[in-house]
């Protein structure tokens, strides 16, 4: 097994049990030292206050703050909304049709596909750039794309596609699509593995592309803000790898955040029938999927992989079995709620809750608790002012503000 840091997962924590010894993983043999999260019923439930800020959003997916405090929110069917002074503008932002017009960019808004994440350039006040991920194509041939446009406060213009997954895939599964800026103003992009069996690429299951370093599928991609490849990407110059690849062996990351205090990239990743993961993602590392995993096959319940750890694979910090279907991830670095300082907040679609995870400076999990939301949690973010916000993925989704309950 490979750990991101020498002391990683060095202590077995009260309330957790080693994978392979828990009843949640009896059907999967294990020699890994990753921690299996306790089932939801055994976790402490946090007392919090949830304040609805906006209602009536149609399957919102991502959110980002503009420098003056307005919030951009994507809706999966293909709209960009804006919250000004705490109120949702009833009109969608103009200019999105340039990316969603079927005859032009072919937004694929079906199942998990559509207009997905949004990120504001770190120097937005200089260049006005906003970045988007979206599913592009048709049911038979689609892929994840990244585009940027200029935003003047009312309209998007000058659309430019700066990255796309080179291979097309079938169906409406596994687009990844989280965007995360690094301090050097390079952009991380998560991509899905291509989908579950029986979907195939080049005669084999699509998910095996996650281990193919020459493929963009099942990866974290790193590009410059204009779409060019950074010279220090780990596989630049290697003939068996795509130069944009930053890490590989991922199934479908939908939560990703940079920790500015400890200089780490955290990600949450969907497993199959369990085996959801919390990882520290590092340049050049292999995270195992589908050759090393705690996941089980849909239908049969058999292990996807024969092993859950391998010397050349980085172990997860935490594994969720049963699945919480993680989407959206925040790390609290504000000063409004000091009791949450440095804690991770991982959204759960299936569990309809948030997991609050306390970690130490090395990334070891210290404790975990649960925050019931009662709706599918798609995204969790900290605002520049130090508040936590939650997007719920429903026909009439909400933007919620989250804070500890007053004593």
C-alpha beads as a LAMMPS data file, in Angstrom:
LAMMPS data file: protein, C-alpha beads

407 atoms
406 bonds

1 atom types
1 bond types

-500.0 500.0 xlo xhi
-500.0 500.0 ylo yhi
-500.0 500.0 zlo zhi

Masses

1 110.0

Atoms # bond

1 1 1 0.000 0.000 0.000
2 1 1 1.179 3.551 -0.634
3 1 1 0.278 6.414 1.663
4 1 1 0.297 10.075 0.648
5 1 1 2.425 10.882 3.696
6 1 1 4.671 8.677 5.875
7 1 1 2.414 8.785 8.922
8 1 1 -0.833 8.452 6.997
9 1 1 -3.502 6.400 8.713
10 1 1 -1.077 5.518 11.495
11 1 1 -3.677 5.376 14.226
12 1 1 -6.829 3.291 14.345
13 1 1 -9.488 5.661 15.559
14 1 1 -12.214 4.955 18.058
15 1 1 -15.457 4.400 16.163
16 1 1 -13.693 3.078 13.047
17 1 1 -12.525 -0.396 12.178
18 1 1 -9.963 -1.631 9.734
19 1 1 -11.327 -2.591 6.323
20 1 1 -11.896 -6.299 6.045
21 1 1 -12.789 -6.636 9.719
22 1 1 -16.053 -4.753 9.432
23 1 1 -19.376 -6.339 8.627
24 1 1 -19.804 -3.710 5.907
25 1 1 -16.985 -5.312 3.906
26 1 1 -17.341 -9.012 4.658
27 1 1 -17.687 -9.862 0.975
28 1 1 -14.452 -8.069 0.053
29 1 1 -11.065 -9.365 1.161
30 1 1 -8.766 -6.603 2.351
31 1 1 -5.253 -5.900 3.441
32 1 1 -5.643 -2.128 3.213
33 1 1 -5.207 0.298 6.070
34 1 1 -7.896 2.660 4.814
35 1 1 -10.547 3.406 7.394
36 1 1 -14.098 2.247 6.807
37 1 1 -16.559 4.853 8.014
38 1 1 -19.151 3.662 10.527
39 1 1 -22.698 3.373 9.254
40 1 1 -24.750 6.532 9.506
41 1 1 -26.865 5.315 12.424
42 1 1 -23.815 5.034 14.680
43 1 1 -22.433 8.497 13.959
44 1 1 -22.925 11.564 16.124
45 1 1 -25.468 13.942 14.588
46 1 1 -24.395 17.590 14.600
47 1 1 -26.782 20.259 15.808
48 1 1 -26.850 22.911 13.090
49 1 1 -28.945 25.729 11.693
50 1 1 -30.016 25.555 8.045
51 1 1 -31.223 28.771 6.483
52 1 1 -32.821 28.645 3.009
53 1 1 -31.358 31.428 0.874
54 1 1 -32.794 30.482 -2.531
55 1 1 -35.443 27.981 -3.606
56 1 1 -36.769 26.865 -6.976
57 1 1 -33.462 25.907 -8.620
58 1 1 -33.753 23.111 -11.197
59 1 1 -31.115 20.506 -10.360
60 1 1 -28.359 22.953 -9.386
61 1 1 -24.855 21.512 -9.695
62 1 1 -22.115 24.028 -8.936
63 1 1 -21.636 27.459 -7.390
64 1 1 -18.937 30.121 -7.354
65 1 1 -18.580 33.604 -5.874
66 1 1 -17.832 36.761 -7.791
67 1 1 -15.497 39.276 -6.090
68 1 1 -18.338 41.566 -4.994
69 1 1 -20.291 38.715 -3.361
70 1 1 -22.808 37.627 -6.007
71 1 1 -23.140 33.851 -6.410
72 1 1 -23.168 32.057 -9.772
73 1 1 -25.121 28.762 -9.779
74 1 1 -25.344 26.267 -12.629
75 1 1 -28.530 24.330 -13.339
76 1 1 -27.906 20.993 -15.019
77 1 1 -30.494 21.486 -17.825
78 1 1 -28.306 24.318 -19.163
79 1 1 -28.885 27.567 -17.297
80 1 1 -26.635 29.851 -15.273
81 1 1 -28.338 31.707 -12.425
82 1 1 -27.099 34.527 -10.240
83 1 1 -27.897 35.404 -6.631
84 1 1 -27.559 39.133 -5.967
85 1 1 -27.775 40.445 -2.398
86 1 1 -29.240 37.142 -1.238
87 1 1 -31.993 37.027 -3.880
88 1 1 -32.203 34.879 -6.997
89 1 1 -32.473 36.891 -10.198
90 1 1 -35.602 35.520 -11.907
91 1 1 -33.867 35.721 -15.284
92 1 1 -31.134 33.265 -16.225
93 1 1 -27.819 34.764 -17.327
94 1 1 -27.797 35.554 -21.043
95 1 1 -25.244 33.959 -23.346
96 1 1 -25.357 30.373 -22.104
97 1 1 -27.133 29.382 -25.323
98 1 1 -23.769 29.712 -27.052
99 1 1 -22.622 26.609 -25.194
100 1 1 -25.974 24.832 -24.931
101 1 1 -27.290 25.274 -28.487
102 1 1 -27.761 21.739 -29.825
103 1 1 -26.637 22.723 -33.316
104 1 1 -23.464 24.309 -31.986
105 1 1 -21.862 22.976 -28.820
106 1 1 -24.361 20.149 -28.182
107 1 1 -24.926 20.305 -24.460
108 1 1 -25.845 16.754 -23.434
109 1 1 -28.379 17.332 -20.654
110 1 1 -29.443 13.788 -19.845
111 1 1 -29.142 11.686 -16.680
112 1 1 -25.877 12.856 -15.049
113 1 1 -24.951 15.101 -17.973
114 1 1 -25.632 18.785 -18.507
115 1 1 -24.148 22.113 -17.455
116 1 1 -22.119 21.124 -14.410
117 1 1 -19.454 22.992 -12.437
118 1 1 -18.522 26.669 -12.472
119 1 1 -15.345 28.408 -11.302
120 1 1 -14.337 32.068 -11.335
121 1 1 -10.793 32.919 -12.422
122 1 1 -8.610 33.983 -9.447
123 1 1 -7.964 37.266 -11.300
124 1 1 -11.540 37.782 -12.440
125 1 1 -11.380 41.503 -11.780
126 1 1 -8.651 41.740 -14.442
127 1 1 -9.932 39.312 -17.088
128 1 1 -13.656 38.597 -16.367
129 1 1 -13.211 34.867 -17.074
130 1 1 -15.646 32.268 -15.744
131 1 1 -15.008 28.551 -16.356
132 1 1 -17.550 25.778 -16.859
133 1 1 -17.652 22.016 -17.227
134 1 1 -20.418 20.400 -19.224
135 1 1 -21.359 17.170 -20.963
136 1 1 -21.047 17.533 -24.726
137 1 1 -22.443 15.332 -27.482
138 1 1 -25.210 12.760 -27.783
139 1 1 -26.368 9.581 -26.071
140 1 1 -24.126 7.570 -28.404
141 1 1 -21.042 9.804 -28.252
142 1 1 -20.359 12.263 -25.428
143 1 1 -17.555 13.637 -23.310
144 1 1 -16.657 16.174 -20.629
145 1 1 -15.682 19.614 -21.878
146 1 1 -14.256 22.705 -20.182
147 1 1 -15.039 26.136 -21.607
148 1 1 -14.464 29.670 -20.460
149 1 1 -16.366 32.857 -21.220
150 1 1 -16.223 36.498 -20.244
151 1 1 -18.907 37.738 -17.859
152 1 1 -19.811 41.411 -17.613
153 1 1 -22.282 40.999 -14.769
154 1 1 -25.232 40.254 -17.027
155 1 1 -24.095 38.340 -20.119
156 1 1 -21.575 35.644 -21.040
157 1 1 -19.620 36.140 -24.249
158 1 1 -16.481 35.044 -26.099
159 1 1 -16.936 31.354 -25.327
160 1 1 -13.829 29.225 -25.810
161 1 1 -13.467 25.463 -25.309
162 1 1 -10.089 24.995 -23.608
163 1 1 -10.178 21.252 -22.863
164 1 1 -12.164 18.182 -23.788
165 1 1 -11.781 14.499 -23.002
166 1 1 -10.197 13.062 -26.140
167 1 1 -12.284 9.874 -26.178
168 1 1 -16.030 9.827 -26.529
169 1 1 -18.164 7.453 -24.489
170 1 1 -21.754 6.222 -24.491
171 1 1 -24.590 6.871 -22.063
172 1 1 -25.244 9.450 -19.400
173 1 1 -22.897 8.345 -16.600
174 1 1 -19.682 9.528 -15.013
175 1 1 -18.684 12.963 -16.240
176 1 1 -16.677 13.914 -13.125
177 1 1 -16.488 17.667 -13.797
178 1 1 -15.349 19.302 -10.562
179 1 1 -13.080 22.322 -11.039
180 1 1 -10.421 23.391 -8.525
181 1 1 -7.888 26.202 -8.791
182 1 1 -4.378 25.702 -7.423
183 1 1 -2.300 28.596 -6.034
184 1 1 -0.227 28.762 -9.241
185 1 1 -3.451 29.447 -11.196
186 1 1 -3.464 26.052 -12.853
187 1 1 -6.853 24.359 -13.014
188 1 1 -7.695 20.825 -11.873
189 1 1 -10.572 19.012 -13.605
190 1 1 -12.024 15.659 -12.569
191 1 1 -13.197 13.282 -15.295
192 1 1 -15.289 10.118 -15.002
193 1 1 -14.168 6.665 -16.082
194 1 1 -16.654 6.259 -18.950
195 1 1 -19.434 4.430 -17.125
196 1 1 -20.468 1.086 -15.667
197 1 1 -20.478 -2.285 -17.444
198 1 1 -21.657 -3.287 -19.969
199 1 1 -20.457 -0.003 -21.526
200 1 1 -17.265 -0.590 -23.494
201 1 1 -14.483 1.324 -25.216
202 1 1 -12.142 -0.430 -27.642
203 1 1 -13.729 -3.791 -26.848
204 1 1 -13.242 -3.696 -23.062
205 1 1 -15.197 -2.224 -20.167
206 1 1 -15.051 1.574 -20.270
207 1 1 -14.028 1.797 -16.623
208 1 1 -10.642 0.226 -17.426
209 1 1 -9.675 3.505 -19.097
210 1 1 -9.027 4.849 -15.596
211 1 1 -5.775 2.843 -15.563
212 1 1 -4.819 3.888 -19.099
213 1 1 -2.618 6.939 -18.632
214 1 1 -2.973 7.777 -22.327
215 1 1 -6.718 8.285 -21.802
216 1 1 -8.362 11.310 -20.195
217 1 1 -11.077 9.114 -18.651
218 1 1 -10.960 8.415 -14.905
219 1 1 -8.404 11.115 -14.168
220 1 1 -7.676 14.411 -12.539
221 1 1 -6.523 16.730 -15.319
222 1 1 -4.295 19.782 -14.806
223 1 1 -4.139 22.615 -17.327
224 1 1 -3.141 26.257 -17.438
225 1 1 -5.910 28.841 -17.424
226 1 1 -5.819 29.003 -21.244
227 1 1 -5.984 25.218 -21.692
228 1 1 -2.292 24.680 -22.375
229 1 1 -0.335 21.988 -20.532
230 1 1 1.883 22.966 -17.577
231 1 1 5.507 21.973 -18.122
232 1 1 5.679 20.327 -14.687
233 1 1 2.746 17.937 -15.144
234 1 1 3.911 14.477 -14.048
235 1 1 3.713 12.675 -17.396
236 1 1 4.835 15.377 -19.809
237 1 1 7.120 13.806 -22.412
238 1 1 6.075 10.221 -21.675
239 1 1 4.846 8.350 -24.735
240 1 1 2.323 6.212 -22.834
241 1 1 0.500 9.074 -21.107
242 1 1 -1.564 12.125 -21.992
243 1 1 0.318 15.248 -20.869
244 1 1 -2.771 16.747 -19.202
245 1 1 -3.049 13.829 -16.726
246 1 1 -2.227 14.787 -13.128
247 1 1 -3.482 11.648 -11.316
248 1 1 -5.254 8.494 -12.439
249 1 1 -7.227 5.465 -11.289
250 1 1 -10.394 7.417 -10.444
251 1 1 -13.995 6.323 -10.965
252 1 1 -15.990 9.557 -10.725
253 1 1 -14.796 12.439 -8.542
254 1 1 -17.567 14.948 -7.807
255 1 1 -16.057 16.662 -4.783
256 1 1 -12.657 18.377 -4.925
257 1 1 -11.105 21.212 -2.941
258 1 1 -7.676 22.700 -2.270
259 1 1 -6.690 23.090 1.390
260 1 1 -4.783 26.396 1.534
261 1 1 -3.536 25.786 5.075
262 1 1 -1.924 22.369 4.595
263 1 1 -1.431 22.618 0.810
264 1 1 -3.386 19.469 -0.054
265 1 1 -5.957 18.580 -2.695
266 1 1 -8.851 16.612 -1.213
267 1 1 -11.378 14.698 -3.310
268 1 1 -14.444 12.544 -2.766
269 1 1 -15.139 9.829 -5.288
270 1 1 -18.160 7.694 -6.069
271 1 1 -17.683 3.954 -5.648
272 1 1 -19.910 1.188 -6.959
273 1 1 -22.399 -0.144 -4.371
274 1 1 -20.205 1.244 -1.630
275 1 1 -16.494 1.875 -1.741
276 1 1 -16.936 5.655 -1.917
277 1 1 -13.604 7.287 -1.132
278 1 1 -12.059 10.338 0.494
279 1 1 -8.581 10.875 -0.949
280 1 1 -5.665 13.246 -0.819
281 1 1 -4.888 13.594 -4.515
282 1 1 -1.268 14.099 -5.516
283 1 1 0.591 14.592 -8.759
284 1 1 1.472 11.377 -10.595
285 1 1 -0.283 9.025 -8.184
286 1 1 -2.464 6.008 -9.008
287 1 1 -5.680 5.645 -6.963
288 1 1 -6.445 2.132 -8.098
289 1 1 -9.801 2.067 -9.864
290 1 1 -10.934 -0.460 -11.035
291 1 1 -8.047 -2.810 -10.155
292 1 1 -7.920 -1.901 -6.450
293 1 1 -11.188 -0.992 -4.758
294 1 1 -13.689 -1.604 -1.972
295 1 1 -16.556 -1.426 -4.487
296 1 1 -19.027 -4.157 -5.427
297 1 1 -20.690 -4.876 -8.763
298 1 1 -24.222 -3.694 -9.358
299 1 1 -26.531 -6.680 -9.659
300 1 1 -24.274 -9.420 -8.307
301 1 1 -22.682 -7.715 -5.296
302 1 1 -19.356 -9.336 -6.114
303 1 1 -16.163 -7.354 -5.538
304 1 1 -15.168 -5.193 -8.487
305 1 1 -11.506 -5.800 -7.677
306 1 1 -9.797 -8.822 -6.094
307 1 1 -7.783 -6.614 -3.720
308 1 1 -8.271 -3.390 -1.784
309 1 1 -4.627 -2.336 -1.529
310 1 1 -1.472 -2.562 -3.634
311 1 1 2.055 -1.245 -3.228
312 1 1 1.852 1.121 -6.204
313 1 1 -1.598 2.500 -5.318
314 1 1 -2.382 5.311 -2.877
315 1 1 -4.901 4.207 -0.253
316 1 1 -7.955 6.356 0.490
317 1 1 -8.116 8.184 3.780
318 1 1 -11.695 7.054 4.352
319 1 1 -14.087 4.604 2.679
320 1 1 -17.873 4.806 2.845
321 1 1 -19.677 1.469 2.670
322 1 1 -22.686 1.601 2.357
323 1 1 -22.439 4.383 -0.188
324 1 1 -23.235 7.989 0.645
325 1 1 -22.802 8.960 -3.068
326 1 1 -20.410 11.831 -2.312
327 1 1 -20.741 15.080 -4.246
328 1 1 -19.439 18.478 -3.252
329 1 1 -16.598 19.053 -0.794
330 1 1 -15.513 22.011 1.315
331 1 1 -12.786 22.607 3.852
332 1 1 -13.619 25.220 6.451
333 1 1 -10.909 27.868 6.771
334 1 1 -13.026 30.816 7.926
335 1 1 -13.175 32.490 11.314
336 1 1 -16.951 32.681 11.832
337 1 1 -17.179 29.120 13.161
338 1 1 -13.839 28.349 14.878
339 1 1 -15.088 24.970 16.096
340 1 1 -15.142 23.847 12.444
341 1 1 -11.701 25.180 11.533
342 1 1 -9.886 22.723 9.229
343 1 1 -12.810 20.294 9.002
344 1 1 -13.974 18.752 5.727
345 1 1 -17.645 18.837 4.724
346 1 1 -18.569 16.099 2.231
347 1 1 -22.002 16.141 0.628
348 1 1 -23.983 12.940 0.104
349 1 1 -26.595 12.471 -2.616
350 1 1 -27.996 9.119 -1.514
351 1 1 -27.586 9.722 2.210
352 1 1 -29.117 13.206 1.842
353 1 1 -26.688 14.546 4.382
354 1 1 -23.241 16.018 4.919
355 1 1 -20.362 14.251 6.641
356 1 1 -18.208 16.528 8.794
357 1 1 -14.718 15.054 8.965
358 1 1 -12.048 16.258 11.358
359 1 1 -8.514 15.629 10.090
360 1 1 -5.061 16.425 11.412
361 1 1 -2.355 18.374 9.579
362 1 1 -1.102 15.193 7.901
363 1 1 -4.566 14.330 6.635
364 1 1 -5.346 11.523 9.053
365 1 1 -9.025 11.203 9.983
366 1 1 -9.671 11.986 13.643
367 1 1 -13.458 11.883 13.809
368 1 1 -16.587 12.019 11.679
369 1 1 -20.134 13.193 12.312
370 1 1 -23.286 13.581 10.238
371 1 1 -25.430 16.589 9.347
372 1 1 -28.869 15.546 8.030
373 1 1 -30.091 17.796 5.205
374 1 1 -33.123 15.831 3.989
375 1 1 -32.339 16.512 0.331
376 1 1 -29.745 15.276 -2.165
377 1 1 -26.601 17.280 -1.478
378 1 1 -24.845 18.201 -4.727
379 1 1 -22.343 20.830 -3.640
380 1 1 -20.860 22.290 -0.456
381 1 1 -18.774 25.464 -0.523
382 1 1 -17.306 28.067 1.797
383 1 1 -18.027 31.653 0.796
384 1 1 -15.301 34.323 0.866
385 1 1 -16.971 35.736 3.995
386 1 1 -16.530 32.439 5.857
387 1 1 -20.038 30.999 5.643
388 1 1 -20.863 27.474 4.448
389 1 1 -23.386 26.995 1.658
390 1 1 -25.112 23.867 0.365
391 1 1 -26.795 23.142 -2.984
392 1 1 -29.483 20.463 -3.078
393 1 1 -30.015 18.511 -6.299
394 1 1 -33.788 18.365 -6.653
395 1 1 -36.442 19.358 -9.203
396 1 1 -36.835 22.405 -6.980
397 1 1 -33.411 22.592 -5.407
398 1 1 -32.244 24.995 -2.735
399 1 1 -29.268 27.077 -1.738
400 1 1 -28.886 26.707 2.030
401 1 1 -26.632 28.441 4.533
402 1 1 -25.187 26.110 7.168
403 1 1 -23.851 27.034 10.597
404 1 1 -23.495 25.441 14.030
405 1 1 -26.584 25.640 16.207
406 1 1 -26.565 28.484 18.698
407 1 1 -25.940 27.336 22.254

Bonds

1 1 1 2
2 1 2 3
3 1 3 4
4 1 4 5
5 1 5 6
6 1 6 7
7 1 7 8
8 1 8 9
9 1 9 10
10 1 10 11
11 1 11 12
12 1 12 13
13 1 13 14
14 1 14 15
15 1 15 16
16 1 16 17
17 1 17 18
18 1 18 19
19 1 19 20
20 1 20 21
21 1 21 22
22 1 22 23
23 1 23 24
24 1 24 25
25 1 25 26
26 1 26 27
27 1 27 28
28 1 28 29
29 1 29 30
30 1 30 31
31 1 31 32
32 1 32 33
33 1 33 34
34 1 34 35
35 1 35 36
36 1 36 37
37 1 37 38
38 1 38 39
39 1 39 40
40 1 40 41
41 1 41 42
42 1 42 43
43 1 43 44
44 1 44 45
45 1 45 46
46 1 46 47
47 1 47 48
48 1 48 49
49 1 49 50
50 1 50 51
51 1 51 52
52 1 52 53
53 1 53 54
54 1 54 55
55 1 55 56
56 1 56 57
57 1 57 58
58 1 58 59
59 1 59 60
60 1 60 61
61 1 61 62
62 1 62 63
63 1 63 64
64 1 64 65
65 1 65 66
66 1 66 67
67 1 67 68
68 1 68 69
69 1 69 70
70 1 70 71
71 1 71 72
72 1 72 73
73 1 73 74
74 1 74 75
75 1 75 76
76 1 76 77
77 1 77 78
78 1 78 79
79 1 79 80
80 1 80 81
81 1 81 82
82 1 82 83
83 1 83 84
84 1 84 85
85 1 85 86
86 1 86 87
87 1 87 88
88 1 88 89
89 1 89 90
90 1 90 91
91 1 91 92
92 1 92 93
93 1 93 94
94 1 94 95
95 1 95 96
96 1 96 97
97 1 97 98
98 1 98 99
99 1 99 100
100 1 100 101
101 1 101 102
102 1 102 103
103 1 103 104
104 1 104 105
105 1 105 106
106 1 106 107
107 1 107 108
108 1 108 109
109 1 109 110
110 1 110 111
111 1 111 112
112 1 112 113
113 1 113 114
114 1 114 115
115 1 115 116
116 1 116 117
117 1 117 118
118 1 118 119
119 1 119 120
120 1 120 121
121 1 121 122
122 1 122 123
123 1 123 124
124 1 124 125
125 1 125 126
126 1 126 127
127 1 127 128
128 1 128 129
129 1 129 130
130 1 130 131
131 1 131 132
132 1 132 133
133 1 133 134
134 1 134 135
135 1 135 136
136 1 136 137
137 1 137 138
138 1 138 139
139 1 139 140
140 1 140 141
141 1 141 142
142 1 142 143
143 1 143 144
144 1 144 145
145 1 145 146
146 1 146 147
147 1 147 148
148 1 148 149
149 1 149 150
150 1 150 151
151 1 151 152
152 1 152 153
153 1 153 154
154 1 154 155
155 1 155 156
156 1 156 157
157 1 157 158
158 1 158 159
159 1 159 160
160 1 160 161
161 1 161 162
162 1 162 163
163 1 163 164
164 1 164 165
165 1 165 166
166 1 166 167
167 1 167 168
168 1 168 169
169 1 169 170
170 1 170 171
171 1 171 172
172 1 172 173
173 1 173 174
174 1 174 175
175 1 175 176
176 1 176 177
177 1 177 178
178 1 178 179
179 1 179 180
180 1 180 181
181 1 181 182
182 1 182 183
183 1 183 184
184 1 184 185
185 1 185 186
186 1 186 187
187 1 187 188
188 1 188 189
189 1 189 190
190 1 190 191
191 1 191 192
192 1 192 193
193 1 193 194
194 1 194 195
195 1 195 196
196 1 196 197
197 1 197 198
198 1 198 199
199 1 199 200
200 1 200 201
201 1 201 202
202 1 202 203
203 1 203 204
204 1 204 205
205 1 205 206
206 1 206 207
207 1 207 208
208 1 208 209
209 1 209 210
210 1 210 211
211 1 211 212
212 1 212 213
213 1 213 214
214 1 214 215
215 1 215 216
216 1 216 217
217 1 217 218
218 1 218 219
219 1 219 220
220 1 220 221
221 1 221 222
222 1 222 223
223 1 223 224
224 1 224 225
225 1 225 226
226 1 226 227
227 1 227 228
228 1 228 229
229 1 229 230
230 1 230 231
231 1 231 232
232 1 232 233
233 1 233 234
234 1 234 235
235 1 235 236
236 1 236 237
237 1 237 238
238 1 238 239
239 1 239 240
240 1 240 241
241 1 241 242
242 1 242 243
243 1 243 244
244 1 244 245
245 1 245 246
246 1 246 247
247 1 247 248
248 1 248 249
249 1 249 250
250 1 250 251
251 1 251 252
252 1 252 253
253 1 253 254
254 1 254 255
255 1 255 256
256 1 256 257
257 1 257 258
258 1 258 259
259 1 259 260
260 1 260 261
261 1 261 262
262 1 262 263
263 1 263 264
264 1 264 265
265 1 265 266
266 1 266 267
267 1 267 268
268 1 268 269
269 1 269 270
270 1 270 271
271 1 271 272
272 1 272 273
273 1 273 274
274 1 274 275
275 1 275 276
276 1 276 277
277 1 277 278
278 1 278 279
279 1 279 280
280 1 280 281
281 1 281 282
282 1 282 283
283 1 283 284
284 1 284 285
285 1 285 286
286 1 286 287
287 1 287 288
288 1 288 289
289 1 289 290
290 1 290 291
291 1 291 292
292 1 292 293
293 1 293 294
294 1 294 295
295 1 295 296
296 1 296 297
297 1 297 298
298 1 298 299
299 1 299 300
300 1 300 301
301 1 301 302
302 1 302 303
303 1 303 304
304 1 304 305
305 1 305 306
306 1 306 307
307 1 307 308
308 1 308 309
309 1 309 310
310 1 310 311
311 1 311 312
312 1 312 313
313 1 313 314
314 1 314 315
315 1 315 316
316 1 316 317
317 1 317 318
318 1 318 319
319 1 319 320
320 1 320 321
321 1 321 322
322 1 322 323
323 1 323 324
324 1 324 325
325 1 325 326
326 1 326 327
327 1 327 328
328 1 328 329
329 1 329 330
330 1 330 331
331 1 331 332
332 1 332 333
333 1 333 334
334 1 334 335
335 1 335 336
336 1 336 337
337 1 337 338
338 1 338 339
339 1 339 340
340 1 340 341
341 1 341 342
342 1 342 343
343 1 343 344
344 1 344 345
345 1 345 346
346 1 346 347
347 1 347 348
348 1 348 349
349 1 349 350
350 1 350 351
351 1 351 352
352 1 352 353
353 1 353 354
354 1 354 355
355 1 355 356
356 1 356 357
357 1 357 358
358 1 358 359
359 1 359 360
360 1 360 361
361 1 361 362
362 1 362 363
363 1 363 364
364 1 364 365
365 1 365 366
366 1 366 367
367 1 367 368
368 1 368 369
369 1 369 370
370 1 370 371
371 1 371 372
372 1 372 373
373 1 373 374
374 1 374 375
375 1 375 376
376 1 376 377
377 1 377 378
378 1 378 379
379 1 379 380
380 1 380 381
381 1 381 382
382 1 382 383
383 1 383 384
384 1 384 385
385 1 385 386
386 1 386 387
387 1 387 388
388 1 388 389
389 1 389 390
390 1 390 391
391 1 391 392
392 1 392 393
393 1 393 394
394 1 394 395
395 1 395 396
396 1 396 397
397 1 397 398
398 1 398 399
399 1 399 400
400 1 400 401
401 1 401 402
402 1 402 403
403 1 403 404
404 1 404 405
405 1 405 406
406 1 406 407
